[in-house]
Amino acid sequence: MSALAGHVLVLNQDYQALSVCSVERAVGLVFLHKAEVVENRTDRALRTARASYPWPSVVRLKRYVRVPYRKVLLTRRNVLRRDHHRCVYCGAADRLTIDHVVPKSRGGADSWENLVAACTPCNNRKGSRTPDEAGLQMRKRPYRPSHVMYMRDFIGTGEEAWKPYLFAA
């Protein structure tokens, strides 16, 4: 395990969340004068033989980086992540599969709005029917996640210092 283990939130010049990187990468950006430390951890520091530097938690790029609209890829892992690894019908957390809300046999597409996490018993009970026809109630409707939400959920809520940048009101 590296002595620089941890994650750092990277912001664009306009303070928009771009990505999450390693502490090592963030320190490199700061020392190359490509980024500045916006928030640092007070409980840790980077030490050399002659100096001590703040441990970055949030860094901001000094130049604006134009990023094309980022889509979260539609994969099995990302559908499970979006649904918090819980069945949308009963809430179970084990034996999960991917279910088409509108079955493929009825023209249901492979899309964020039609795929949900479901446990094997609920998926078998539903079969080639819609949830209403099978008597199943969905706990929440499927949706397309945003890039920032995906980033937040991938790392977890992150550090307290990240909240103003990820949960902008």
SETORKOL-628507 format. One record per residue: x, y, z of N, C-alpha, C in turn. Coordinates in steps of 0.05 Angstrom, whole numbers, plus 5000, padded with zeros to 4 digits. Each point is the difference from the previous one (the first is absolute). Example, Ala and Ser with C-alpha at 12.3 -4.5 7.8 and 13.67 -1.06 7.14 Angstrom:
+------+------+------+------+------+------+------+------+------+
!   nx !   ny !   nz !  cax !  cay !  caz !   cx !   cy !   cz !
+------+------+------+------+------+------+------+------+------+
! 5264 ! 4886 ! 5156 ! 4982 ! 5024 ! 5000 ! 5018 ! 5024 ! 5000 !
! 4993 ! 5021 ! 4986 ! 5016 ! 5024 ! 5001 ! 4985 ! 5022 ! 5014 !
+------+------+------+------+------+------+------+------+------+
This chain:
+------+------+------+------+------+------+------+------+------+
!   nx !   ny !   nz !  cax !  cay !  caz !   cx !   cy !   cz !
+------+------+------+------+------+------+------+------+------+
! 5017 ! 4976 ! 5000 ! 4983 ! 5024 ! 5000 ! 5018 ! 5025 ! 5000 !
! 4993 ! 5019 ! 4984 ! 5015 ! 5024 ! 4997 ! 4997 ! 5018 ! 5025 !
! 5021 ! 5015 ! 5006 ! 4998 ! 5020 ! 5022 ! 4981 ! 5023 ! 4992 !
! 4994 ! 5003 ! 4975 ! 4983 ! 5021 ! 4990 ! 4972 ! 4989 ! 4993 !
! 4991 ! 4980 ! 5014 ! 4974 ! 4988 ! 4994 ! 4978 ! 5019 ! 5007 !
! 4980 ! 5002 ! 4983 ! 4977 ! 5017 ! 5004 ! 4990 ! 5011 ! 4974 !
! 4978 ! 5015 ! 5001 ! 4988 ! 5012 ! 4977 ! 4998 ! 5030 ! 5003 !
! 5002 ! 5014 ! 4977 ! 4998 ! 5029 ! 5000 ! 4980 ! 5008 ! 4979 !
! 4982 ! 5018 ! 5007 ! 4980 ! 5010 ! 4980 ! 5014 ! 5021 ! 4983 !
! 4997 ! 4997 ! 4973 ! 5012 ! 5020 ! 4982 ! 4977 ! 5017 ! 4988 !
! 5004 ! 5026 ! 5003 ! 4981 ! 5020 ! 4989 ! 5011 ! 5014 ! 4976 !
! 4982 ! 5007 ! 4982 ! 5009 ! 5017 ! 4978 ! 5005 ! 5028 ! 5010 !
! 5009 ! 5018 ! 4983 ! 5006 ! 5027 ! 5008 ! 4975 ! 5014 ! 5011 !
! 4976 ! 4992 ! 4990 ! 4975 ! 5012 ! 5009 ! 4987 ! 4986 ! 5024 !
! 5016 ! 4983 ! 5013 ! 4992 ! 4985 ! 5024 ! 4980 ! 4978 ! 4994 !
! 4997 ! 4992 ! 4976 ! 4983 ! 4977 ! 4993 ! 5015 ! 4975 ! 5004 !
! 4988 ! 4980 ! 5013 ! 5013 ! 4974 ! 5005 ! 5007 ! 4986 ! 4974 !
! 5025 ! 4992 ! 4996 ! 5009 ! 4987 ! 4976 ! 5004 ! 4970 ! 5004 !
! 5016 ! 4994 ! 5021 ! 5007 ! 4972 ! 5005 ! 5011 ! 4996 ! 5028 !
! 5007 ! 4976 ! 5005 ! 5014 ! 4993 ! 5025 ! 5026 ! 4987 ! 4993 !
! 5022 ! 5008 ! 5013 ! 5026 ! 4989 ! 4993 ! 5014 ! 4992 ! 5026 !
! 5023 ! 4988 ! 4997 ! 5016 ! 4992 ! 5023 ! 5014 ! 5025 ! 5012 !
! 5008 ! 4997 ! 5025 ! 5014 ! 5022 ! 5013 ! 5027 ! 5005 ! 4985 !
! 5012 ! 4979 ! 4992 ! 5026 ! 5003 ! 4985 ! 4996 ! 5016 ! 4975 !
! 4979 ! 4995 ! 4985 ! 4994 ! 5015 ! 4975 ! 4994 ! 5030 ! 5007 !
! 4984 ! 5004 ! 5021 ! 4993 ! 5027 ! 5007 ! 5025 ! 5016 ! 5009 !
! 5018 ! 4988 ! 5015 ! 5024 ! 5013 ! 5009 ! 5017 ! 5007 ! 4976 !
! 5001 ! 4982 ! 4980 ! 5015 ! 5006 ! 4975 ! 4989 ! 5024 ! 4986 !
! 4973 ! 5002 ! 4998 ! 4987 ! 5023 ! 4987 ! 5007 ! 5026 ! 5015 !
! 5000 ! 4999 ! 5026 ! 5005 ! 5024 ! 5016 ! 5029 ! 5008 ! 4997 !
! 5019 ! 4982 ! 5001 ! 5028 ! 5007 ! 4998 ! 5008 ! 5008 ! 4972 !
! 4985 ! 4992 ! 4980 ! 5005 ! 5009 ! 4972 ! 4985 ! 5026 ! 4994 !
! 4987 ! 5011 ! 5021 ! 4985 ! 5025 ! 4997 ! 4977 ! 4998 ! 4980 !
! 4989 ! 4976 ! 4998 ! 4976 ! 4996 ! 4983 ! 4974 ! 5001 ! 5016 !
! 5003 ! 4998 ! 5027 ! 4977 ! 5001 ! 5018 ! 5008 ! 5013 ! 5026 !
! 4979 ! 5008 ! 5015 ! 5005 ! 5011 ! 5026 ! 4983 ! 4985 ! 5020 !
! 5009 ! 4998 ! 5024 ! 4985 ! 4987 ! 5022 ! 4978 ! 5019 ! 5009 !
! 4975 ! 4990 ! 4999 ! 4977 ! 5016 ! 5009 ! 4993 ! 4992 ! 5029 !
! 5000 ! 4974 ! 5005 ! 4994 ! 4990 ! 5027 ! 5022 ! 4980 ! 5006 !
! 5009 ! 5000 ! 5025 ! 5020 ! 4980 ! 5008 ! 4991 ! 4987 ! 5026 !
! 5012 ! 4977 ! 5005 ! 4994 ! 4985 ! 5025 ! 5018 ! 5011 ! 5022 !
! 4988 ! 5005 ! 5022 ! 5016 ! 5011 ! 5023 ! 5013 ! 4978 ! 5016 !
! 4990 ! 4975 ! 4997 ! 5011 ! 4978 ! 5015 ! 5024 ! 4986 ! 4987 !
! 5007 ! 5008 ! 4976 ! 5022 ! 4988 ! 4986 ! 5017 ! 5022 ! 4986 !
! 5025 ! 4993 ! 4995 ! 5017 ! 5019 ! 4985 ! 5020 ! 4984 ! 4984 !
! 5010 ! 5012 ! 4979 ! 5021 ! 4989 ! 4984 ! 5026 ! 5011 ! 5010 !
! 5019 ! 4983 ! 5008 ! 5025 ! 5009 ! 5011 ! 5024 ! 4991 ! 4984 !
! 5018 ! 5019 ! 4997 ! 5026 ! 4993 ! 4987 ! 5021 ! 5005 ! 5022 !
! 5025 ! 4997 ! 4993 ! 5021 ! 5004 ! 5020 ! 5001 ! 5028 ! 5009 !
! 4992 ! 5019 ! 4984 ! 5002 ! 5029 ! 5006 ! 4974 ! 5015 ! 5003 !
! 4978 ! 4989 ! 4992 ! 4975 ! 5015 ! 5000 ! 4976 ! 4983 ! 5005 !
! 4978 ! 5012 ! 5006 ! 4974 ! 4987 ! 5004 ! 4980 ! 5014 ! 4982 !
! 4983 ! 4985 ! 4986 ! 4981 ! 5011 ! 4981 ! 4972 ! 4990 ! 5008 !
! 4979 ! 5015 ! 4993 ! 4973 ! 4991 ! 5006 ! 4992 ! 4975 ! 4984 !
! 4985 ! 4982 ! 5013 ! 4990 ! 4976 ! 4987 ! 4975 ! 5008 ! 4985 !
! 4999 ! 4998 ! 4973 ! 4977 ! 5010 ! 4985 ! 4975 ! 4983 ! 5003 !
! 4978 ! 5013 ! 5001 ! 4974 ! 4986 ! 5000 ! 4984 ! 5009 ! 4975 !
! 5003 ! 5025 ! 4993 ! 4987 ! 5011 ! 4976 ! 5020 ! 5018 ! 4986 !
! 5005 ! 4996 ! 4974 ! 5017 ! 5017 ! 4985 ! 4984 ! 5012 ! 4976 !
! 5009 ! 5024 ! 4991 ! 4987 ! 5013 ! 4978 ! 5021 ! 5005 ! 4978 !
! 4993 ! 4993 ! 4976 ! 5018 ! 5004 ! 4978 ! 5002 ! 5030 ! 4994 !
! 5024 ! 5009 ! 4993 ! 5005 ! 5029 ! 4995 ! 4990 ! 5008 ! 4972 !
! 4998 ! 4981 ! 4982 ! 4990 ! 5006 ! 4973 ! 4974 ! 4985 ! 4997 !
! 4981 ! 5012 ! 4986 ! 4975 ! 4987 ! 4995 ! 5004 ! 4977 ! 4980 !
! 4989 ! 4977 ! 5006 ! 5001 ! 4977 ! 4983 ! 4972 ! 4996 ! 4988 !
! 4999 ! 5001 ! 4974 ! 4974 ! 4996 ! 4987 ! 4995 ! 4970 ! 4998 !
! 4979 ! 4991 ! 5012 ! 4993 ! 4972 ! 5001 ! 4974 ! 4995 ! 4986 !
! 4999 ! 4982 ! 4981 ! 4975 ! 4995 ! 4987 ! 4980 ! 4987 ! 5020 !
! 4975 ! 5002 ! 4994 ! 4980 ! 4988 ! 5018 ! 5007 ! 4971 ! 5005 !
! 5001 ! 4993 ! 5025 ! 5008 ! 4973 ! 5007 ! 4975 ! 4983 ! 5006 !
! 4999 ! 4978 ! 4987 ! 4978 ! 4981 ! 5005 ! 5011 ! 4978 ! 5018 !
! 4984 ! 4991 ! 5018 ! 5007 ! 4976 ! 5016 ! 4992 ! 4976 ! 4982 !
! 5020 ! 4983 ! 4996 ! 4995 ! 4977 ! 4983 ! 4979 ! 4981 ! 5012 !
! 4983 ! 4990 ! 4983 ! 4979 ! 4981 ! 5008 ! 5013 ! 4972 ! 5002 !
! 5007 ! 4992 ! 5024 ! 5011 ! 4973 ! 5005 ! 4985 ! 4988 ! 5023 !
! 5003 ! 4974 ! 5003 ! 4988 ! 4985 ! 5022 ! 5009 ! 5012 ! 5027 !
! 5026 ! 5004 ! 5002 ! 5012 ! 5011 ! 5025 ! 4988 ! 5028 ! 5006 !
! 4997 ! 5017 ! 4980 ! 4990 ! 5026 ! 5005 ! 4970 ! 5001 ! 5007 !
! 4984 ! 4981 ! 4989 ! 4972 ! 4998 ! 5007 ! 4998 ! 4991 ! 5029 !
! 5016 ! 4981 ! 5008 ! 5001 ! 4991 ! 5028 ! 5008 ! 5022 ! 5019 !
! 5020 ! 5015 ! 4991 ! 5010 ! 5023 ! 5016 ! 4978 ! 5021 ! 5003 !
! 4987 ! 5007 ! 4978 ! 4978 ! 5020 ! 5001 ! 4978 ! 4991 ! 5020 !
! 4994 ! 4974 ! 5000 ! 4979 ! 4990 ! 5018 ! 5010 ! 4992 ! 5027 !
! 5025 ! 5008 ! 5007 ! 5012 ! 4995 ! 5026 ! 5001 ! 4970 ! 5007 !
! 5004 ! 4983 ! 4980 ! 5003 ! 4971 ! 5004 ! 4976 ! 4989 ! 5016 !
! 4976 ! 5009 ! 4993 ! 4975 ! 4991 ! 5013 ! 4980 ! 4994 ! 4978 !
! 4983 ! 4980 ! 5005 ! 4978 ! 4994 ! 4982 ! 4980 ! 5023 ! 5002 !
! 4991 ! 5010 ! 4977 ! 4981 ! 5022 ! 4999 ! 4972 ! 4991 ! 5008 !
! 4995 ! 4974 ! 5001 ! 4974 ! 4990 ! 5007 ! 4997 ! 4993 ! 5030 !
! 5020 ! 4986 ! 5011 ! 4998 ! 4992 ! 5028 ! 5022 ! 5011 ! 5018 !
! 5021 ! 5011 ! 4989 ! 5022 ! 5011 ! 5016 ! 5022 ! 4981 ! 5007 !
! 4998 ! 4975 ! 4991 ! 5020 ! 4980 ! 5006 ! 5027 ! 5008 ! 4989 !
! 5022 ! 4992 ! 5013 ! 5027 ! 5007 ! 4991 ! 5016 ! 4977 ! 4989 !
! 4988 ! 4976 ! 4999 ! 5015 ! 4977 ! 4990 ! 4986 ! 4988 ! 4976 !
! 5016 ! 4985 ! 4985 ! 4991 ! 4986 ! 4975 ! 4987 ! 5020 ! 4981 !
! 5014 ! 5022 ! 4994 ! 4990 ! 5021 ! 4982 ! 5004 ! 4994 ! 4971 !
! 4981 ! 5006 ! 4984 ! 5002 ! 4999 ! 4971 ! 4990 ! 5027 ! 4988 !
! 5000 ! 5002 ! 4974 ! 4990 ! 5024 ! 4987 ! 4973 ! 4992 ! 4987 !
! 4980 ! 5017 ! 5005 ! 4973 ! 4995 ! 4990 ! 4992 ! 5022 ! 4981 !
! 4986 ! 4993 ! 4978 ! 4988 ! 5019 ! 4982 ! 4972 ! 5006 ! 5011 !
! 4994 ! 5025 ! 5006 ! 4973 ! 5008 ! 5010 ! 4980 ! 4992 ! 4979 !
! 5003 ! 5010 ! 4975 ! 4984 ! 4990 ! 4978 ! 5017 ! 4978 ! 4987 !
! 4991 ! 4975 ! 5001 ! 5016 ! 4978 ! 4990 ! 5009 ! 5003 ! 4971 !
! 5023 ! 4989 ! 4994 ! 5011 ! 5002 ! 4973 ! 4981 ! 4987 ! 4980 !
! 4985 ! 4979 ! 5009 ! 4981 ! 4986 ! 4983 ! 4977 ! 5018 ! 4992 !
! 4996 ! 5022 ! 5014 ! 4979 ! 5019 ! 4994 ! 5012 ! 5026 ! 4989 !
! 5025 ! 4999 ! 4991 ! 5012 ! 5024 ! 4988 ! 5015 ! 5018 ! 5020 !
! 5004 ! 4991 ! 5024 ! 5015 ! 5016 ! 5020 ! 5029 ! 5003 ! 4991 !
! 5010 ! 5024 ! 5003 ! 5027 ! 5007 ! 4992 ! 5020 ! 4996 ! 5022 !
! 5026 ! 4998 ! 4993 ! 5021 ! 5001 ! 5019 ! 5007 ! 5029 ! 5005 !
! 4987 ! 5012 ! 5020 ! 5004 ! 5029 ! 5006 ! 4999 ! 5004 ! 5030 !
! 5010 ! 5022 ! 5009 ! 5001 ! 5007 ! 5028 ! 4971 ! 4999 ! 5012 !
! 4981 ! 5009 ! 4984 ! 4973 ! 5003 ! 5009 ! 4985 ! 4973 ! 5000 !
! 5011 ! 4979 ! 4989 ! 4987 ! 4974 ! 4998 ! 5015 ! 4978 ! 5014 !
! 5024 ! 5004 ! 5010 ! 5015 ! 4980 ! 5015 ! 5001 ! 5006 ! 5029 !
! 4996 ! 4979 ! 5017 ! 5001 ! 5003 ! 5029 ! 5014 ! 4976 ! 5012 !
! 5010 ! 5003 ! 5024 ! 5011 ! 4978 ! 5016 ! 4977 ! 4985 ! 5012 !
! 5000 ! 4973 ! 4998 ! 4979 ! 4984 ! 5011 ! 5012 ! 4974 ! 5011 !
! 4990 ! 4990 ! 5023 ! 5010 ! 4975 ! 5010 ! 4988 ! 4977 ! 4983 !
! 5012 ! 4977 ! 5000 ! 4992 ! 4978 ! 4983 ! 4970 ! 4992 ! 5006 !
! 4991 ! 4998 ! 5025 ! 4972 ! 4993 ! 5005 ! 4980 ! 5020 ! 4988 !
! 5006 ! 5026 ! 5003 ! 4982 ! 5020 ! 4988 ! 5001 ! 5000 ! 4970 !
! 5024 ! 4996 ! 4989 ! 5003 ! 4999 ! 4970 ! 4985 ! 4976 ! 4989 !
! 5001 ! 4977 ! 5014 ! 4986 ! 4976 ! 4990 ! 4970 ! 5004 ! 5004 !
! 4991 ! 5012 ! 5021 ! 4972 ! 5005 ! 5005 ! 4988 ! 5019 ! 4978 !
! 5016 ! 5020 ! 4992 ! 4991 ! 5019 ! 4980 ! 4999 ! 4987 ! 4973 !
! 5020 ! 4984 ! 4993 ! 5001 ! 4986 ! 4974 ! 4999 ! 5020 ! 4977 !
! 4983 ! 4994 ! 4980 ! 4998 ! 5017 ! 4976 ! 4976 ! 5018 ! 5002 !
! 4995 ! 5010 ! 5024 ! 4978 ! 5018 ! 5005 ! 5010 ! 5027 ! 5010 !
! 4983 ! 5020 ! 5000 ! 5007 ! 5025 ! 5012 ! 4997 ! 4998 ! 5030 !
! 5012 ! 5018 ! 5016 ! 4997 ! 4998 ! 5029 ! 4971 ! 5001 ! 5009 !
! 4983 ! 5016 ! 4987 ! 4972 ! 5002 ! 5007 ! 4986 ! 4973 ! 4996 !
! 5005 ! 4987 ! 4977 ! 4988 ! 4975 ! 4993 ! 5009 ! 4978 ! 5020 !
! 5024 ! 5002 ! 5010 ! 5011 ! 4979 ! 5018 ! 4993 ! 5007 ! 5029 !
! 4988 ! 5023 ! 5005 ! 4993 ! 5008 ! 5027 ! 5024 ! 5009 ! 5017 !
! 5020 ! 5011 ! 4986 ! 5024 ! 5009 ! 5014 ! 5000 ! 5031 ! 5000 !
! 5007 ! 5011 ! 5022 ! 5002 ! 5029 ! 5003 ! 5029 ! 5008 ! 4999 !
! 5007 ! 5020 ! 4984 ! 5028 ! 5009 ! 4999 ! 5004 ! 5021 ! 5022 !
! 5022 ! 4997 ! 5015 ! 5006 ! 5019 ! 5021 ! 5008 ! 5027 ! 4990 !
! 5012 ! 5001 ! 4976 ! 5007 ! 5025 ! 4987 ! 5002 ! 4996 ! 4970 !
! 4994 ! 5020 ! 4985 ! 5001 ! 4999 ! 4971 ! 5029 ! 5001 ! 4990 !
! 5006 ! 4985 ! 4979 ! 5027 ! 5001 ! 4989 ! 5005 ! 5027 ! 4986 !
! 5025 ! 5009 ! 5001 ! 5007 ! 5026 ! 4988 ! 5029 ! 4999 ! 4990 !
! 5007 ! 5019 ! 4983 ! 5027 ! 5003 ! 4990 ! 5016 ! 5016 ! 5020 !
! 5021 ! 4989 ! 5011 ! 5016 ! 5015 ! 5020 ! 5018 ! 5021 ! 4987 !
! 5005 ! 5021 ! 5014 ! 5018 ! 5021 ! 4990 ! 5029 ! 4992 ! 5007 !
! 5018 ! 5013 ! 4986 ! 5029 ! 4994 ! 5004 ! 5008 ! 5007 ! 5029 !
! 4992 ! 5022 ! 5011 ! 5007 ! 5008 ! 5027 ! 4989 ! 4981 ! 5020 !
! 4975 ! 4992 ! 4996 ! 4987 ! 4980 ! 5018 ! 5015 ! 4974 ! 4999 !
! 5008 ! 4991 ! 4976 ! 5015 ! 4976 ! 4997 ! 5027 ! 5002 ! 5015 !
! 5013 ! 5022 ! 4996 ! 5026 ! 5005 ! 5013 ! 4996 ! 4999 ! 5031 !
! 4980 ! 5013 ! 5010 ! 4995 ! 5000 ! 5029 ! 4994 ! 4972 ! 5010 !
! 4983 ! 4985 ! 4986 ! 4993 ! 4973 ! 5009 ! 5023 ! 4981 ! 4997 !
! 5017 ! 5004 ! 4980 ! 5022 ! 4982 ! 4995 ! 5020 ! 5001 ! 5024 !
! 5006 ! 5024 ! 5008 ! 5019 ! 5004 ! 5022 ! 4987 ! 4999 ! 5027 !
! 4973 ! 5003 ! 5000 ! 4986 ! 5003 ! 5026 ! 4995 ! 5029 ! 5003 !
! 4992 ! 5008 ! 5023 ! 4995 ! 5029 ! 5004 ! 5026 ! 5015 ! 5002 !
! 5022 ! 4986 ! 5000 ! 5026 ! 5014 ! 5001 ! 5004 ! 5014 ! 5026 !
! 5015 ! 5020 ! 5000 ! 5006 ! 5015 ! 5024 ! 4980 ! 5022 ! 5004 !
! 4999 ! 5010 ! 5024 ! 4982 ! 5022 ! 5006 ! 5005 ! 5025 ! 4983 !
! 5026 ! 5004 ! 4994 ! 5008 ! 5024 ! 4983 ! 4989 ! 4998 ! 4972 !
! 4992 ! 4976 ! 4990 ! 4991 ! 4998 ! 4973 ! 4971 ! 5008 ! 4997 !
! 4984 ! 5000 ! 5021 ! 4971 ! 5004 ! 4998 ! 4992 ! 5026 ! 4986 !
! 5013 ! 5022 ! 5005 ! 4991 ! 5025 ! 4985 ! 5004 ! 4998 ! 4970 !
! 5018 ! 4982 ! 4991 ! 5006 ! 4998 ! 4971 ! 4983 ! 4978 ! 4987 !
! 4992 ! 4980 ! 5015 ! 4985 ! 4978 ! 4988 ! 4970 ! 5002 ! 5005 !
! 4992 ! 5014 ! 5021 ! 4972 ! 5003 ! 5007 ! 4992 ! 5029 ! 4997 !
! 5008 ! 5013 ! 4979 ! 4994 ! 5029 ! 4996 ! 4970 ! 5004 ! 5000 !
! 4991 ! 5019 ! 5014 ! 4971 ! 5006 ! 5003 ! 4990 ! 5015 ! 4976 !
+------+------+------+------+------+------+------+------+------+
